[in-house]
Amino acid sequence: MKKLATLLLAFALCLSACSSKEDGKYTAGTYTGEGNGFGGKVSVSVTVDANKITKVEAEGASETAAIGGAALEELCGKVMDAQSADIEAVAGATVTSNAFKSAVTSALNAAMGIETTEKTALTDGTYSVKATGYGWTGMVYADVTIKDGALADFVVTQESETYTGEVCLPAFELMPQRIIENQSLATDAISGATITSNAIKSCFAQAIDRAGGDSTQWYTDVAKNTDTVKLEGYDVIVVGMGGSGIMSYCAAAKEGATVFGIETTAKLGGQSATTTGPMIIGSKAEAFKDAQFPDFDEVYNEWIDYVGSEDKADIIKECVYNNGKYIDYFIDNFDFDFAGTIPSFVIPEWSQFWTCYNIDYETDLGTTFMFERAVDKAVAMNDKNGYELELTAKELIFDKDGNVIGVKAEKYNGTTYEIYGDSVILATGGYIGNDEMVTENLEGLTKTFAYTVNNGAGINMGISAGGATYMLAVDPMIHILQVPNLIKNDDLTADQKAILSAFALVKGETEIDVNGNILDPTIMNDADIPSYKYYVVYTQDQMDSYKANGLTDNFETATSHFMGQGGSFEVGKPVEDLDTILEVGMQYKNVFKAEGISALAAAIGVDEKALSESLGGVDTTYYAVECMSYAYATVGGLDVDVHMNVLREDGTPIANLYCVGQDSEGVCNVEGKPYSPWGGQAQAWTFVSGYLAGTSAAANFAG
């Protein structure tokens, strides 16, 4: 009887479970899913009972804090409201939104017991699609061909990515073919061109959906290589092949060293390939034969006065008195080419102080070809010389006594490299792409006009070897202001985008800093703006006037030279579509609307009392338009001596470890002030530090 009772109980429980599944949509529990976001994996946890979603949580550690991170919270709410993954993307966070929806779909399929190993069949054809990328003035348009149910071809039909320079080109050259080879949208983005890579992924995803498929099924894992490659016997290893790394590489090779270069992106030149050119004084090159350079002593004294210390006087002397000599070295030996002189930013007397790379824009998109040409010459100087792109340095290799003997790195496909050499030069471009380091050392996060792969790797490797930092908290290089979230799709026309930007860039309106006070009108350098952002505040009456009568004369110059979005506006012409502009601006979190001072203070996160004083205590409907700083790079880094040796805390050099460029430019600057502001200094440091490190490292192996 006991056995029979047990069998009957088990049967009853089975019937109960089956009935629960038949009566409900889900099997109750918590399920997880993953999607590929802007910078990495987006993980989602979905909790369900038999019939509904009861909780959604998401995490995307590599998503941008201001956009992707904020979007995840909003997306969780949307799924709860819709009780489905079929939701609209968050404006300005399409990639994060798609990753989130893919992850939720995967979790819900598991909750419903749906197997997703089989992909829905696709209808062959060529599909015209578009997606937002990095370009400021337009989208990426492409034709995606599906043949025999598989991804077969990708042709760009129109794009504005190249308007921003050559950063995007590796993505166009490499990403489509890798996605086709892998037949997976989980293919890693091209390092250094993530946003363009994500646009390409989005185009493929749209084509899959239009072909009758489900793009969420195409995020299949891509196998990684587990091999290890060991390279030995190098005199100099250069970590980072941007401008300063390339100068180091070239100088070391010219001195007879065998050199190997490591570069995480898929192109040479780094941030230097997007700049105007270096400060130049004392050059003997033909391009400057008639130049009237400033007096060396005058420049040196101005520099020392600016930093307020002679602690690094020997380095600043090199930057001034040997500036022209070192640049001439690269002109003579590695074919760098410059065109005339331009004046200093801030010292009118220095009327011939700065130079531009000489570019024929009809044949050359930018300066990358100069850096490539220089590296080709350096590589040819020794059969052993070489370099690898898409290879990311992970850590220094030490011997049993703690001496640096090499670098461990990882190729994009997973292959591990161990590269051994007598000296290592760190040239990874500063830390602007590392939110944690930025938050720790600077006043706040900025937007970037920069490689976010410049994430402090070189600085942290130097610290791991016992290196000290110097002026790590120097404000970043900021020359651009704009709304924080550029609208790169068709939600607004180009002219509407120009008007939205003008509301942020105009001078003479009410500017409120992050503390709720009127922005200090004496600020001359954008890097001095508290927390690198402020708000321009308008009343409803002002907006009504702009709509009826047009923008006032003080908007005439409220445009962005560097990051304009292709549109224009006419002052005095009624802005009849202003409501649309403001509504989209609010969707993208560029505009904040509030009823009264208290609500406005909460919306933009400032002190209510201070804001009330700034606005005269008038309670009305307000619009706050955010204006954000865009940074090229950070400045502070490792401490170095005049040979570019990394220094320990006690000031002694680490004999075979060197540091150049943005990883060490703090030695030319001072915390509490923007980096030396007269123009071209950072790019000049590329040449000066590169020459000194390359020749010093070569001498180290020879000695």
C-alpha positions in Angstrom: 0.0 0.0 0.0 2.8 2.4 0.9 4.4 1.8 -2.5 1.1 2.3 -4.3 0.6 5.6 -2.4 4.0 6.8 -3.4 3.3 6.1 -7.1 0.0 7.8 -6.9 1.6 10.9 -5.3 4.3 11.0 -8.0 1.7 10.7 -10.7 -0.4 13.6 -9.1 2.7 15.8 -8.9 3.5 15.1 -12.6 -0.1 15.9 -13.6 0.1 19.2 -11.6 3.4 20.2 -13.3 2.1 19.4 -16.7 -1.1 21.3 -16.0 0.9 24.3 -14.8 2.9 24.4 -18.1 -0.2 23.9 -20.2 -2.1 26.6 -18.3 0.8 29.1 -18.3 3.2 30.7 -20.7 6.4 30.1 -18.8 8.0 27.6 -16.4 8.4 29.7 -13.3 12.0 30.7 -12.5 14.9 33.0 -13.3 16.5 32.8 -16.7 19.6 34.5 -18.2 20.6 35.7 -21.6 23.5 37.6 -23.2 23.8 39.9 -26.1 26.7 41.8 -27.7 26.6 45.4 -26.8 28.6 48.5 -27.6 31.7 47.5 -25.7 31.1 43.9 -24.7 28.5 41.5 -23.3 25.2 42.7 -22.0 23.8 40.2 -19.5 20.1 40.0 -18.6 18.3 38.1 -15.8 14.6 37.6 -16.3 12.3 36.2 -13.6 8.9 34.9 -14.5 5.9 33.1 -13.0 3.6 31.0 -15.0 2.1 33.8 -16.9 4.1 37.0 -16.6 7.5 38.6 -16.3 8.0 39.7 -12.7 11.5 41.1 -12.7 14.2 42.1 -15.2 17.8 43.0 -14.4 20.6 43.9 -16.8 24.3 44.5 -16.6 26.7 45.8 -19.3 30.0 46.5 -17.6 31.5 47.8 -20.9 28.6 50.0 -22.0 29.1 53.7 -21.8 27.9 55.0 -18.5 26.0 58.0 -19.7 24.2 56.3 -22.6 24.3 52.5 -22.6 24.3 52.1 -18.9 21.3 54.5 -18.5 19.5 52.8 -21.4 19.7 49.4 -19.7 17.6 50.7 -16.7 15.1 52.2 -19.1 14.9 49.0 -21.2 14.2 46.9 -18.2 11.2 49.0 -17.5 10.0 48.8 -21.0 10.1 45.0 -20.9 8.1 45.0 -17.7 5.5 47.3 -19.3 5.3 45.3 -22.6 5.7 41.9 -21.0 7.8 41.1 -24.1 11.2 41.6 -25.7 9.4 43.4 -28.6 10.2 46.9 -27.4 11.5 50.1 -29.0 15.2 50.9 -28.7 16.3 53.8 -26.5 17.2 56.8 -28.5 20.9 57.2 -28.9 21.6 53.6 -27.6 20.7 51.4 -30.5 23.5 48.9 -30.1 22.9 48.5 -26.4 19.2 48.2 -27.0 19.6 45.5 -29.6 22.0 43.6 -27.3 19.5 43.8 -24.5 16.6 42.7 -26.6 18.6 39.7 -27.9 19.5 38.7 -24.3 15.8 39.0 -23.1 14.6 37.0 -26.1 17.1 34.3 -25.2 16.0 34.2 -21.6 12.3 34.1 -22.4 12.8 31.4 -25.0 14.4 29.3 -22.2 11.5 30.1 -19.9 9.1 28.8 -22.6 11.2 25.8 -23.4 11.9 26.9 -27.0 15.1 25.5 -28.5 17.0 28.2 -30.4 19.8 26.2 -32.0 18.1 26.3 -35.4 18.1 29.6 -37.2 14.9 30.7 -39.0 15.3 30.3 -42.7 16.2 33.4 -44.8 14.9 34.5 -48.1 17.7 35.1 -50.6 18.1 38.6 -52.0 19.9 41.9 -51.6 18.6 44.2 -48.9 19.3 47.9 -48.7 19.7 48.9 -45.0 21.1 51.8 -42.9 22.5 52.3 -39.4 24.1 55.0 -37.3 27.9 54.8 -37.0 30.6 57.3 -35.9 29.9 59.8 -38.6 28.5 63.2 -37.4 26.6 64.1 -40.6 24.9 60.9 -41.7 24.4 57.2 -41.5 26.0 54.1 -43.0 24.0 52.8 -46.0 24.7 49.4 -47.3 23.4 46.5 -49.5 23.6 43.2 -47.8 23.3 40.1 -49.9 21.9 36.8 -48.6 22.5 33.8 -50.8 21.6 30.2 -50.1 20.2 31.3 -46.7 23.6 32.7 -45.6 25.2 36.1 -45.3 27.1 36.5 -48.5 28.1 40.1 -49.3 28.2 43.6 -47.9 28.6 46.7 -50.0 28.7 50.2 -48.6 26.6 52.5 -50.8 26.9 55.7 -48.8 28.7 56.8 -45.6 29.9 59.9 -43.7 32.3 58.0 -41.4 35.4 59.1 -43.4 34.4 62.7 -42.8 35.8 62.1 -39.3 39.1 60.7 -40.6 40.6 57.3 -41.3 39.5 55.6 -38.0 36.6 53.9 -39.7 38.5 52.4 -42.7 39.7 49.1 -41.0 36.0 48.4 -40.0 34.9 48.7 -43.6 37.8 46.7 -44.8 37.7 43.8 -42.2 34.4 43.6 -40.4 32.0 42.5 -43.1 34.2 39.7 -44.3 34.7 38.4 -40.7 31.0 38.4 -40.1 30.4 36.5 -43.3 33.2 34.0 -42.5 31.8 33.5 -39.0 28.1 33.7 -40.0 27.7 35.4 -36.6 26.8 38.8 -35.3 28.9 38.0 -32.2 32.0 38.7 -34.3 34.2 41.1 -32.3 34.3 44.7 -33.3 37.4 46.0 -35.0 39.5 47.5 -32.2 39.7 51.3 -32.6 36.6 51.3 -34.9 34.0 49.9 -32.6 31.2 52.3 -33.5 31.6 51.8 -37.2 31.8 48.0 -36.6 28.6 48.1 -34.7 26.9 50.0 -37.5 28.0 47.2 -39.9 26.6 44.6 -37.5 23.3 46.5 -37.3 23.1 46.5 -41.1 23.5 42.8 -41.2 21.0 42.3 -38.4 18.4 44.4 -40.3 19.0 42.4 -43.5 18.4 39.1 -41.6 15.2 40.4 -40.1 13.9 41.7 -43.5 14.8 38.4 -45.1 12.3 36.7 -42.7 14.8 35.7 -40.1 15.4 36.5 -36.5 18.7 38.4 -36.0 18.8 37.5 -32.3 19.5 33.9 -33.4 22.7 35.1 -35.2 24.7 35.9 -32.1 26.4 32.6 -32.0 29.7 32.1 -30.3 32.9 32.6 -32.4 35.6 30.2 -31.5 38.9 31.7 -30.2 42.4 30.4 -31.0 44.2 29.0 -28.0 47.7 28.9 -29.5 50.7 30.7 -28.0 53.3 32.4 -30.2 56.7 33.1 -28.7 59.0 35.8 -30.3 62.4 36.2 -28.8 65.6 38.1 -29.3 64.4 41.7 -29.8 66.4 44.7 -28.7 63.3 46.9 -28.3 59.6 46.2 -28.0 57.3 49.1 -28.6 53.8 48.8 -27.0 51.5 51.1 -29.1 52.0 52.2 -32.7 50.4 55.6 -32.6 52.5 58.7 -33.2 54.9 58.5 -30.3 55.3 54.7 -30.6 56.1 55.0 -34.3 58.7 57.7 -33.6 60.2 55.5 -31.0 60.2 52.5 -33.3 61.8 54.5 -36.1 64.5 56.1 -34.0 65.4 52.7 -32.4 65.6 51.0 -35.8 67.7 53.9 -37.3 70.2 53.3 -34.5 70.5 49.6 -35.5 68.2 48.0 -32.9 65.9 45.1 -33.8 62.4 46.2 -33.0 58.9 44.7 -32.7 55.8 46.8 -32.4 52.4 45.9 -30.8 49.3 47.8 -31.8 45.8 47.1 -30.5 43.9 48.8 -33.3 43.8 47.7 -37.0 45.7 50.7 -38.3 48.9 52.7 -37.6 49.1 56.3 -36.4 46.6 56.3 -33.5 45.4 59.7 -32.4 48.3 61.4 -34.1 46.8 60.6 -37.4 43.8 62.8 -36.6 45.8 65.9 -35.5 46.9 69.1 -37.2 50.6 69.0 -36.5 53.3 69.8 -34.0 54.7 72.9 -32.4 57.9 73.7 -34.3 60.7 76.1 -33.6 64.3 76.1 -34.9 63.7 73.7 -37.8 66.2 73.8 -40.6 63.9 72.0 -43.0 63.2 73.4 -46.4 59.5 74.0 -45.6 60.5 76.5 -42.9 63.5 78.2 -44.5 61.8 81.6 -44.3 60.1 81.1 -40.9 60.7 83.6 -38.2 60.4 81.4 -35.1 59.9 82.7 -31.6 63.0 83.1 -29.4 64.0 79.8 -27.7 64.5 81.5 -24.3 61.2 83.3 -24.5 59.3 80.0 -25.1 61.3 78.2 -22.4 60.7 80.9 -19.8 57.0 81.0 -20.6 56.7 77.3 -20.2 58.6 77.2 -16.9 56.4 80.1 -15.6 53.3 78.2 -16.7 54.2 74.9 -14.8 55.6 76.9 -11.9 58.5 74.6 -11.3 61.9 73.6 -12.6 61.6 70.0 -11.5 61.4 68.9 -15.1 63.4 71.7 -16.6 65.8 69.4 -18.5 62.8 67.8 -20.3 61.2 71.1 -21.1 64.6 72.3 -22.5 64.5 69.3 -24.9 61.0 70.2 -25.9 62.0 73.8 -26.7 65.7 73.9 -27.8 65.8 70.6 -29.7 62.2 70.6 -31.0 63.2 71.5 -34.5 66.2 69.3 -34.5 64.2 66.2 -33.6 61.4 66.9 -36.1 64.0 67.5 -38.8 65.4 64.0 -38.0 62.1 62.4 -38.9 61.7 64.6 -41.9 65.2 63.7 -43.2 65.1 60.0 -42.3 61.4 59.0 -42.5 59.9 61.4 -45.0 57.5 63.3 -42.7 56.2 66.3 -44.6 54.9 69.7 -43.2 53.4 72.8 -44.8 54.4 76.2 -43.5 53.6 77.7 -40.1 50.6 78.8 -38.2 50.4 81.0 -35.0 50.1 80.1 -31.4 46.7 79.6 -29.8 47.2 82.2 -27.1 50.4 84.2 -27.6 50.0 86.5 -30.7 53.7 87.3 -30.7 54.4 83.7 -31.6 53.1 84.2 -35.1 55.1 81.3 -36.6 55.0 78.6 -34.0 53.0 75.6 -35.2 52.9 73.6 -38.4 50.4 71.3 -40.2 51.0 68.0 -41.8 51.2 68.4 -45.6 48.3 66.6 -47.0 46.9 66.5 -50.5 43.2 65.9 -49.6 42.4 64.9 -53.2 44.7 61.8 -53.0 45.2 61.3 -49.2 42.4 61.1 -46.7 44.6 62.0 -43.8 48.1 61.6 -42.3 48.1 57.8 -41.8 50.0 57.3 -45.0 53.0 59.3 -43.5 53.1 57.0 -40.4 52.8 53.9 -42.6 55.5 55.1 -44.9 57.8 55.8 -41.9 57.2 52.3 -40.4 57.8 50.6 -43.7 61.2 52.3 -43.9 62.0 51.3 -40.3 60.9 47.7 -40.8 63.2 47.5 -43.9 66.2 48.4 -41.8 66.5 44.9 -40.3 65.0 41.6 -41.5 64.0 40.8 -37.9 62.0 44.0 -37.5 58.2 43.7 -37.5 54.9 44.6 -35.9 51.4 43.2 -35.4 48.1 45.1 -35.6 45.0 44.0 -33.6 47.4 42.7 -31.0 46.7 44.0 -27.5 49.4 44.2 -24.8 48.1 42.6 -21.6 51.0 42.7 -19.2 54.8 42.9 -18.8 56.8 39.8 -18.5 59.3 39.8 -15.6 62.2 37.5 -14.8 62.7 35.9 -11.3 64.5 39.1 -10.1 61.6 41.4 -11.2 63.3 42.8 -14.3 61.2 43.5 -17.4 62.1 41.0 -20.1 59.1 41.2 -22.4 55.4 41.7 -23.1 52.5 39.3 -23.1 49.7 40.2 -25.6 46.6 38.8 -27.2 45.6 38.8 -30.9 42.0 39.6 -31.8 41.4 35.9 -32.6 42.6 34.8 -29.2 46.2 33.8 -30.0 48.5 34.6 -27.1 51.9 36.3 -27.9 54.9 36.3 -25.7 57.5 38.7 -27.0 60.9 38.9 -25.4 63.4 41.8 -25.6 66.0 43.9 -23.9 63.9 47.1 -23.6 60.2 48.0 -23.6 58.8 51.4 -24.7 55.2 52.1 -23.5 53.2 54.2 -25.9 49.5 53.4 -25.4 48.0 56.9 -25.6 47.0 57.8 -22.0 43.8 56.8 -20.2 40.8 58.7 -21.7 39.1 55.3 -22.5 39.2 54.1 -18.9 36.2 55.5 -17.0 37.5 54.3 -13.7 40.8 56.1 -14.1 39.1 59.2 -15.4 36.7 59.3 -12.5 39.5 58.8 -10.0 41.9 61.4 -11.4 39.8 64.1 -13.2 36.8 66.2 -12.4 34.4 64.0 -14.3 33.8 62.0 -17.5 34.0 63.8 -20.8 32.8 62.8 -24.2 35.7 61.7 -26.4 37.0 62.7 -29.8 39.6 60.0 -29.3 40.5 56.3 -29.4 38.8 54.8 -26.3 41.2 51.9 -26.6 43.6 54.4 -25.0 42.6 52.9 -21.6 45.7 53.4 -19.4 47.2 50.0 -20.3 50.7 51.4 -20.6 50.5 53.5 -17.4 49.3 50.5 -15.5 52.0 48.3 -16.9 54.6 50.9 -15.8 53.1 50.9 -12.3 53.3 47.1 -12.2 57.0 47.4 -12.8 57.4 49.8 -9.9 57.0 53.0 -11.9 55.7 56.2 -10.3 53.1 58.6 -11.9 53.6 62.3 -12.5 50.8 64.9 -12.7 48.3 62.2 -13.5 45.4 64.6 -12.8 46.3 67.2 -15.5 43.0 68.2 -17.2 42.5 66.4 -20.5 43.0 68.0 -23.9 39.6 69.6 -24.6 39.1 71.8 -27.7 35.5 71.0 -28.6 32.1 71.6 -27.0 28.8 70.1 -28.2 25.6 68.4 -27.0 26.6 65.2 -25.3 24.6 62.8 -27.5 25.0 63.6 -31.2 21.9 62.6 -33.2 23.4 60.6 -36.1 20.2 59.2 -37.6 17.2 60.8 -39.3 15.2 61.7 -36.2 16.1 65.3 -37.1 17.2 66.9 -40.3 20.7 68.4 -40.5 19.3 71.9 -40.1 17.3 70.8 -37.0 20.5 69.3 -35.5 22.3 72.5 -36.1 19.7 74.4 -34.2 19.7 72.0 -31.3 23.5 72.3 -31.1 23.2 76.1 -31.2 21.1 76.0 -28.1 24.1 74.4 -26.3 26.9 76.4 -28.0 25.4 79.9 -27.9 27.1 82.6 -25.8 25.3 85.3 -23.9 22.4 83.2 -22.6 22.1 81.8 -19.0 24.9 79.3 -18.5 24.7 77.1 -15.3 27.6 75.1 -14.0 27.3 71.6 -12.4 26.9 73.3 -9.0 23.9 75.4 -10.0 25.8 78.6 -10.2 26.2 81.0 -13.2 29.2 79.7 -15.2 32.3 81.8 -14.5 32.5 84.2 -17.4 36.3 84.5 -17.1 36.9 80.9 -18.1 39.0 81.0 -21.2 39.9 77.3 -21.6 37.3 74.7 -22.0 39.2 72.3 -19.7 38.6 74.8 -16.9 34.8 74.3 -17.0 33.8 72.5 -13.7 33.3 68.8 -14.4 33.7 69.6 -18.1 30.0 70.4 -18.7 27.4 73.1 -18.2 23.8 73.8 -19.0 22.3 76.7 -21.0 18.9 77.4 -19.5 15.9 79.0 -21.3 12.4 79.9 -20.3 9.2 78.8 -22.1 8.8 82.5 -23.1 12.2 82.4 -24.8 11.4 79.2 -26.7 8.0 80.7 -27.8 9.8 83.7 -29.1 12.3 81.6 -31.0 9.5 79.7 -32.5 7.6 82.9 -33.6 10.5 85.3 -34.3 13.6 83.2 -34.8 16.9 82.9 -33.0 18.5 86.1 -31.9 21.8 87.6 -33.2 23.9 86.1 -30.5 23.3 82.6 -32.1 25.1 83.7 -35.2 28.4 82.0 -34.2 26.8 79.2 -32.2 28.2 76.5 -34.5 30.7 73.7 -34.1 33.6 73.7 -36.5 34.9 70.3 -35.5 31.6 68.4 -34.9 29.0 70.2 -36.8 26.3 67.9 -38.2 26.0 69.3 -41.7 23.2 71.7 -41.2 22.8 75.5 -40.9 20.2 78.0 -39.6 19.4 81.7 -40.2 19.0 84.0 -37.3 15.7 86.0 -37.3 13.9 83.2 -39.1 11.0 81.6 -37.1 11.8 78.1 -35.9 8.4 76.7 -36.7 9.5 73.1 -36.0 11.0 74.0 -32.6 8.7 71.6 -30.7 10.0 68.7 -32.7 13.6 69.7 -32.1 13.1 70.0 -28.4 11.1 66.7 -28.2 13.9 64.8 -29.9 16.5 66.6 -27.9 14.7 65.4 -24.7 14.6 61.8 -26.0 18.4 61.9 -26.5 18.9 63.5 -23.1 20.4 66.6 -24.6 17.5 68.7 -23.4 15.7 68.7 -20.0 12.3 70.3 -19.5 11.0 71.1 -16.0 8.1 72.9 -14.4 9.8 75.2 -11.9 13.2 75.5 -10.3 12.9 72.6 -8.0 12.1 70.2 -10.8 14.9 71.6 -13.0 17.5 71.2 -10.2 16.4 67.6 -9.8 16.5 67.0 -13.6 20.0 68.2 -14.1 21.4 67.3 -10.7 22.4 70.7 -9.3 21.9 72.4 -6.0 18.4 73.9 -5.8 19.3 76.9 -3.7 22.2 77.9 -5.9 20.1 77.4 -9.1 17.3 79.5 -7.6 19.7 82.3 -7.0 21.1 82.0 -10.5 17.6 82.1 -12.1 16.4 85.0 -9.9 13.9 82.7 -8.1 11.4 82.8 -11.0 9.3 79.7 -11.1 8.3 79.0 -14.7 8.7 76.3 -17.4 12.4 75.8 -18.1 14.5 74.1 -20.7 18.1 73.2 -19.9 20.3 72.2 -22.8 23.5 70.3 -21.9 26.8 71.4 -23.3 29.6 68.8 -22.9 33.4 68.8 -23.4 34.9 66.4 -25.9 38.5 65.3 -25.1 41.2 64.2 -27.5 43.3 62.5 -24.8 44.5 62.6 -21.2 47.9 64.2 -20.4 49.2 63.0 -17.1 51.0 59.6 -16.9 54.2 57.9 -15.7 57.1 59.8 -14.4 60.1 59.8 -16.7 63.6 61.3 -16.9 65.1 63.1 -19.9 66.0 59.8 -21.5 62.3 58.7 -21.2 63.2 56.0 -18.6 60.3 55.3 -16.3 61.2 56.4 -12.8 60.4 54.7 -9.5 59.0 56.6 -6.5 62.5 57.2 -5.3 63.5 58.8 -8.6 65.7 56.0 -9.8 65.2 54.8 -13.4 63.9 51.4 -14.4 66.8 50.8 -16.7 65.1 49.1 -19.6 61.6 50.5 -19.4 60.6 53.7 -21.3 57.5 55.7 -21.8 56.4 58.3 -24.4 53.5 60.3 -25.7 50.3 60.6 -23.7 51.5 58.0 -21.3 54.1 60.4 -20.0 53.1 64.0 -21.0 52.5 65.0 -17.4 56.2 65.8 -17.1 55.6 68.8 -19.4 52.5 70.1 -17.5 51.1 70.8 -14.1 47.9 69.8 -12.3 45.4 72.5 -11.7 45.8 74.0 -15.2 45.0 72.8 -18.7 47.9 71.2 -20.6 50.2 73.9 -22.0 47.8 75.9 -24.2 49.9 77.6 -26.9 49.2 75.0 -29.6 50.9 71.9 -31.0 52.7 71.0 -27.8 51.2 67.5 -27.5 52.1 66.5 -31.0 55.6 68.0 -30.6 55.9 65.7 -27.5 55.2 62.8 -29.9 58.3 63.6 -31.9 60.6 64.7 -28.9 59.7 61.8 -26.6 59.8 59.3 -29.4 63.2 60.4 -30.5 64.6 60.3 -27.0 63.1 56.9 -26.0 64.0 55.2 -29.3 67.6 56.4 -29.3 67.9 55.7 -25.5 66.5 52.2 -25.8 68.8 51.4 -28.8 71.8 52.7 -26.7 70.7 50.5 -23.8 70.9 47.3 -25.9 74.2 48.4 -27.4 75.7 49.1 -24.0 
